Amino acid sequence: MVGNCKKFHFVKPGETCAVIAANNRISTSDFIRWNPAAGSSCTGLWANTYACISV
């Protein structure tokens, strides 16, 4: 996760990078750039953790 994150989202089971991005009106590419541990195909996104949705 980037160090300058200003807003977080609690990841629920079953959510994907694309769904979180769309629900927060950001691009999937921004989401992945701000959450590099998720990986380019979003396989590293874990439920019950926080993800950055704004910088």
Buried (B, 14 or more C-beta within 10 A) or exposed (E): BEEEBEEEBEBEEEBBBEBBBEEBEBEBEBBBEBBEEBEEEBEEBEEEEEBBBBE
